[in-house]
């Protein structure tokens, strides 16, 4: 594994081959079964598989149905929480920016991946392009973005600030 | 609007206040109704609202249930496609990296936003932190990430390359 040697003893950094092999098998079966793209993911907690996911973008008409997002959604439903603290994600390919941000929002502990974003790009997927786009200032992205009604929009955050007992996330 | 003056005549860059006001109203009502965070989004095509979304993270135990993701998923279901070409997203706040990548994957045409990621950060949300994290090399992120079984993982992409008639996305 390409990890920092000084933290190799930390259990957070110890990936287990059985879980990665399951993620890879899910990815390959998703392709050979004609169900979608070559991506699979497994969420693991305390040495047990909590949930799995495969790419369902084309099959379910959902551009957000990437393997990691599917696995995170499923794990959250199973555990009855929106936080996956202590959970590791094993994914057949380095997460795209959408999936990586979802992993951060879910507070997962660590990510283990097989293929890289560069491998995905060679296979025809936009992962590397998206990493480049999202790292740029708004004005330098290919996607047109513009702010409007900034003053009126503040009302939403003001309402949030004024609400007692809200559930933060 | 903060846009490039040379493209102001392009319809892609013309946001319409009525749609932004709807997104802001959805965001505020989501808070005052106790249903979730201060975020709302509207997907518009050909001058019509195709779908709306609000933040449902805590209400549905789904860390991916941000307003833009919800609106995109709903719009795709309504239109029966995983591509939202020609669709504009109006969102009460600048999309987080997860939502921005989802908007790219869905091939939306443009994004109009009210609050900024900096505003969101001041309200207690991690948007700015995530933009910083995702722009960094893997080894410099707070989330531990490690590659493993790279050789075996290639099988998934090989299966994809070898599959005739696959649906690309």
HADDOCK unambig.tbl for C-alpha pairs under 7 A between the chains (distance, minus, plus):
assign (segid A and resid 1 and name CA) (segid B and resid 146 and name CA) 6.09 0.50 0.50
assign (segid A and resid 1 and name CA) (segid B and resid 147 and name CA) 5.48 0.50 0.50
assign (segid A and resid 1 and name CA) (segid B and resid 148 and name CA) 5.12 0.50 0.50
assign (segid A and resid 2 and name CA) (segid B and resid 146 and name CA) 5.68 0.50 0.50
assign (segid A and resid 2 and name CA) (segid B and resid 147 and name CA) 5.83 0.50 0.50
assign (segid A and resid 3 and name CA) (segid B and resid 146 and name CA) 5.78 0.50 0.50
assign (segid A and resid 13 and name CA) (segid B and resid 144 and name CA) 6.91 0.50 0.50
assign (segid A and resid 24 and name CA) (segid B and resid 153 and name CA) 5.72 0.50 0.50
assign (segid A and resid 24 and name CA) (segid B and resid 156 and name CA) 6.51 0.50 0.50
assign (segid A and resid 27 and name CA) (segid B and resid 156 and name CA) 5.76 0.50 0.50
assign (segid A and resid 28 and name CA) (segid B and resid 155 and name CA) 6.90 0.50 0.50
assign (segid A and resid 28 and name CA) (segid B and resid 156 and name CA) 4.44 0.50 0.50
assign (segid A and resid 28 and name CA) (segid B and resid 159 and name CA) 6.37 0.50 0.50
assign (segid A and resid 31 and name CA) (segid B and resid 159 and name CA) 6.56 0.50 0.50
assign (segid A and resid 31 and name CA) (segid B and resid 160 and name CA) 6.00 0.50 0.50
assign (segid A and resid 32 and name CA) (segid B and resid 159 and name CA) 6.88 0.50 0.50
assign (segid A and resid 38 and name CA) (segid B and resid 156 and name CA) 5.35 0.50 0.50
assign (segid A and resid 38 and name CA) (segid B and resid 157 and name CA) 5.91 0.50 0.50
assign (segid A and resid 38 and name CA) (segid B and resid 160 and name CA) 6.10 0.50 0.50
assign (segid A and resid 57 and name CA) (segid B and resid 82 and name CA) 6.70 0.50 0.50
assign (segid A and resid 58 and name CA) (segid B and resid 82 and name CA) 6.39 0.50 0.50
assign (segid A and resid 58 and name CA) (segid B and resid 167 and name CA) 6.92 0.50 0.50
assign (segid A and resid 61 and name CA) (segid B and resid 76 and name CA) 6.11 0.50 0.50
assign (segid A and resid 61 and name CA) (segid B and resid 77 and name CA) 6.55 0.50 0.50
assign (segid A and resid 61 and name CA) (segid B and resid 80 and name CA) 6.46 0.50 0.50
assign (segid A and resid 61 and name CA) (segid B and resid 81 and name CA) 5.13 0.50 0.50
assign (segid A and resid 61 and name CA) (segid B and resid 82 and name CA) 4.32 0.50 0.50
assign (segid A and resid 62 and name CA) (segid B and resid 73 and name CA) 5.72 0.50 0.50
assign (segid A and resid 62 and name CA) (segid B and resid 76 and name CA) 6.35 0.50 0.50
assign (segid A and resid 62 and name CA) (segid B and resid 82 and name CA) 5.25 0.50 0.50
assign (segid A and resid 63 and name CA) (segid B and resid 82 and name CA) 5.31 0.50 0.50
assign (segid A and resid 63 and name CA) (segid B and resid 102 and name CA) 6.76 0.50 0.50
assign (segid A and resid 63 and name CA) (segid B and resid 105 and name CA) 6.09 0.50 0.50
assign (segid A and resid 63 and name CA) (segid B and resid 106 and name CA) 5.65 0.50 0.50
assign (segid A and resid 64 and name CA) (segid B and resid 102 and name CA) 5.96 0.50 0.50
assign (segid A and resid 73 and name CA) (segid B and resid 62 and name CA) 5.75 0.50 0.50
assign (segid A and resid 76 and name CA) (segid B and resid 61 and name CA) 6.12 0.50 0.50
assign (segid A and resid 76 and name CA) (segid B and resid 62 and name CA) 6.36 0.50 0.50
assign (segid A and resid 77 and name CA) (segid B and resid 61 and name CA) 6.54 0.50 0.50
assign (segid A and resid 80 and name CA) (segid B and resid 61 and name CA) 6.46 0.50 0.50
assign (segid A and resid 81 and name CA) (segid B and resid 61 and name CA) 5.12 0.50 0.50
assign (segid A and resid 82 and name CA) (segid B and resid 57 and name CA) 6.69 0.50 0.50
assign (segid A and resid 82 and name CA) (segid B and resid 58 and name CA) 6.39 0.50 0.50
assign (segid A and resid 82 and name CA) (segid B and resid 61 and name CA) 4.34 0.50 0.50
assign (segid A and resid 82 and name CA) (segid B and resid 62 and name CA) 5.26 0.50 0.50
assign (segid A and resid 82 and name CA) (segid B and resid 63 and name CA) 5.31 0.50 0.50
assign (segid A and resid 92 and name CA) (segid B and resid 153 and name CA) 6.05 0.50 0.50
assign (segid A and resid 97 and name CA) (segid B and resid 97 and name CA) 6.60 0.50 0.50
assign (segid A and resid 97 and name CA) (segid B and resid 98 and name CA) 6.32 0.50 0.50
assign (segid A and resid 97 and name CA) (segid B and resid 101 and name CA) 6.12 0.50 0.50
assign (segid A and resid 97 and name CA) (segid B and resid 134 and name CA) 6.89 0.50 0.50
assign (segid A and resid 98 and name CA) (segid B and resid 97 and name CA) 6.33 0.50 0.50
assign (segid A and resid 98 and name CA) (segid B and resid 98 and name CA) 3.89 0.50 0.50
assign (segid A and resid 98 and name CA) (segid B and resid 99 and name CA) 6.70 0.50 0.50
assign (segid A and resid 98 and name CA) (segid B and resid 101 and name CA) 5.01 0.50 0.50
assign (segid A and resid 98 and name CA) (segid B and resid 102 and name CA) 6.10 0.50 0.50
assign (segid A and resid 99 and name CA) (segid B and resid 98 and name CA) 6.71 0.50 0.50
assign (segid A and resid 101 and name CA) (segid B and resid 97 and name CA) 6.14 0.50 0.50
assign (segid A and resid 101 and name CA) (segid B and resid 98 and name CA) 5.01 0.50 0.50
assign (segid A and resid 101 and name CA) (segid B and resid 130 and name CA) 6.68 0.50 0.50
assign (segid A and resid 102 and name CA) (segid B and resid 63 and name CA) 6.77 0.50 0.50
assign (segid A and resid 102 and name CA) (segid B and resid 64 and name CA) 5.95 0.50 0.50
assign (segid A and resid 102 and name CA) (segid B and resid 98 and name CA) 6.10 0.50 0.50
assign (segid A and resid 105 and name CA) (segid B and resid 63 and name CA) 6.09 0.50 0.50
assign (segid A and resid 106 and name CA) (segid B and resid 63 and name CA) 5.66 0.50 0.50
assign (segid A and resid 109 and name CA) (segid B and resid 143 and name CA) 6.96 0.50 0.50
assign (segid A and resid 110 and name CA) (segid B and resid 143 and name CA) 6.03 0.50 0.50
assign (segid A and resid 110 and name CA) (segid B and resid 144 and name CA) 4.88 0.50 0.50
assign (segid A and resid 110 and name CA) (segid B and resid 145 and name CA) 5.83 0.50 0.50
assign (segid A and resid 111 and name CA) (segid B and resid 144 and name CA) 6.34 0.50 0.50
assign (segid A and resid 111 and name CA) (segid B and resid 145 and name CA) 4.67 0.50 0.50
assign (segid A and resid 111 and name CA) (segid B and resid 146 and name CA) 6.52 0.50 0.50
assign (segid A and resid 112 and name CA) (segid B and resid 145 and name CA) 5.73 0.50 0.50
assign (segid A and resid 112 and name CA) (segid B and resid 146 and name CA) 5.01 0.50 0.50
assign (segid A and resid 112 and name CA) (segid B and resid 147 and name CA) 5.65 0.50 0.50
assign (segid A and resid 112 and name CA) (segid B and resid 148 and name CA) 6.61 0.50 0.50
assign (segid A and resid 113 and name CA) (segid B and resid 146 and name CA) 6.42 0.50 0.50
assign (segid A and resid 113 and name CA) (segid B and resid 147 and name CA) 4.85 0.50 0.50
assign (segid A and resid 113 and name CA) (segid B and resid 148 and name CA) 6.06 0.50 0.50
assign (segid A and resid 114 and name CA) (segid B and resid 147 and name CA) 5.58 0.50 0.50
assign (segid A and resid 114 and name CA) (segid B and resid 148 and name CA) 5.34 0.50 0.50
assign (segid A and resid 114 and name CA) (segid B and resid 149 and name CA) 5.61 0.50 0.50
assign (segid A and resid 114 and name CA) (segid B and resid 150 and name CA) 4.67 0.50 0.50
assign (segid A and resid 114 and name CA) (segid B and resid 153 and name CA) 5.12 0.50 0.50
assign (segid A and resid 115 and name CA) (segid B and resid 150 and name CA) 5.67 0.50 0.50
assign (segid A and resid 115 and name CA) (segid B and resid 153 and name CA) 5.78 0.50 0.50
assign (segid A and resid 115 and name CA) (segid B and resid 154 and name CA) 6.53 0.50 0.50
assign (segid A and resid 123 and name CA) (segid B and resid 157 and name CA) 6.56 0.50 0.50
assign (segid A and resid 130 and name CA) (segid B and resid 101 and name CA) 6.71 0.50 0.50
assign (segid A and resid 134 and name CA) (segid B and resid 97 and name CA) 6.89 0.50 0.50
assign (segid A and resid 135 and name CA) (segid B and resid 135 and name CA) 4.97 0.50 0.50
assign (segid A and resid 143 and name CA) (segid B and resid 109 and name CA) 6.93 0.50 0.50
assign (segid A and resid 143 and name CA) (segid B and resid 110 and name CA) 6.01 0.50 0.50
assign (segid A and resid 144 and name CA) (segid B and resid 13 and name CA) 6.92 0.50 0.50
assign (segid A and resid 144 and name CA) (segid B and resid 110 and name CA) 4.86 0.50 0.50
assign (segid A and resid 144 and name CA) (segid B and resid 111 and name CA) 6.31 0.50 0.50
assign (segid A and resid 145 and name CA) (segid B and resid 110 and name CA) 5.81 0.50 0.50
assign (segid A and resid 145 and name CA) (segid B and resid 111 and name CA) 4.65 0.50 0.50
assign (segid A and resid 145 and name CA) (segid B and resid 112 and name CA) 5.72 0.50 0.50
assign (segid A and resid 146 and name CA) (segid B and resid 1 and name CA) 6.12 0.50 0.50
assign (segid A and resid 146 and name CA) (segid B and resid 2 and name CA) 5.67 0.50 0.50
assign (segid A and resid 146 and name CA) (segid B and resid 3 and name CA) 5.79 0.50 0.50
assign (segid A and resid 146 and name CA) (segid B and resid 111 and name CA) 6.51 0.50 0.50
assign (segid A and resid 146 and name CA) (segid B and resid 112 and name CA) 5.01 0.50 0.50
assign (segid A and resid 146 and name CA) (segid B and resid 113 and name CA) 6.42 0.50 0.50
assign (segid A and resid 147 and name CA) (segid B and resid 1 and name CA) 5.48 0.50 0.50
assign (segid A and resid 147 and name CA) (segid B and resid 2 and name CA) 5.81 0.50 0.50
assign (segid A and resid 147 and name CA) (segid B and resid 112 and name CA) 5.65 0.50 0.50
assign (segid A and resid 147 and name CA) (segid B and resid 113 and name CA) 4.86 0.50 0.50
assign (segid A and resid 147 and name CA) (segid B and resid 114 and name CA) 5.59 0.50 0.50
assign (segid A and resid 148 and name CA) (segid B and resid 1 and name CA) 5.13 0.50 0.50
assign (segid A and resid 148 and name CA) (segid B and resid 112 and name CA) 6.65 0.50 0.50
assign (segid A and resid 148 and name CA) (segid B and resid 113 and name CA) 6.08 0.50 0.50
assign (segid A and resid 148 and name CA) (segid B and resid 114 and name CA) 5.35 0.50 0.50
assign (segid A and resid 149 and name CA) (segid B and resid 114 and name CA) 5.62 0.50 0.50
assign (segid A and resid 150 and name CA) (segid B and resid 114 and name CA) 4.68 0.50 0.50
assign (segid A and resid 150 and name CA) (segid B and resid 115 and name CA) 5.69 0.50 0.50
assign (segid A and resid 153 and name CA) (segid B and resid 24 and name CA) 5.73 0.50 0.50
assign (segid A and resid 153 and name CA) (segid B and resid 92 and name CA) 6.05 0.50 0.50
assign (segid A and resid 153 and name CA) (segid B and resid 114 and name CA) 5.11 0.50 0.50
assign (segid A and resid 153 and name CA) (segid B and resid 115 and name CA) 5.77 0.50 0.50
assign (segid A and resid 154 and name CA) (segid B and resid 115 and name CA) 6.53 0.50 0.50
assign (segid A and resid 155 and name CA) (segid B and resid 28 and name CA) 6.91 0.50 0.50
assign (segid A and resid 156 and name CA) (segid B and resid 24 and name CA) 6.51 0.50 0.50
assign (segid A and resid 156 and name CA) (segid B and resid 27 and name CA) 5.76 0.50 0.50
assign (segid A and resid 156 and name CA) (segid B and resid 28 and name CA) 4.43 0.50 0.50
assign (segid A and resid 156 and name CA) (segid B and resid 38 and name CA) 5.35 0.50 0.50
assign (segid A and resid 157 and name CA) (segid B and resid 38 and name CA) 5.92 0.50 0.50
assign (segid A and resid 157 and name CA) (segid B and resid 123 and name CA) 6.54 0.50 0.50
assign (segid A and resid 159 and name CA) (segid B and resid 28 and name CA) 6.37 0.50 0.50
assign (segid A and resid 159 and name CA) (segid B and resid 31 and name CA) 6.57 0.50 0.50
assign (segid A and resid 159 and name CA) (segid B and resid 32 and name CA) 6.89 0.50 0.50
assign (segid A and resid 160 and name CA) (segid B and resid 31 and name CA) 6.00 0.50 0.50
assign (segid A and resid 160 and name CA) (segid B and resid 38 and name CA) 6.11 0.50 0.50
assign (segid A and resid 167 and name CA) (segid B and resid 58 and name CA) 6.95 0.50 0.50
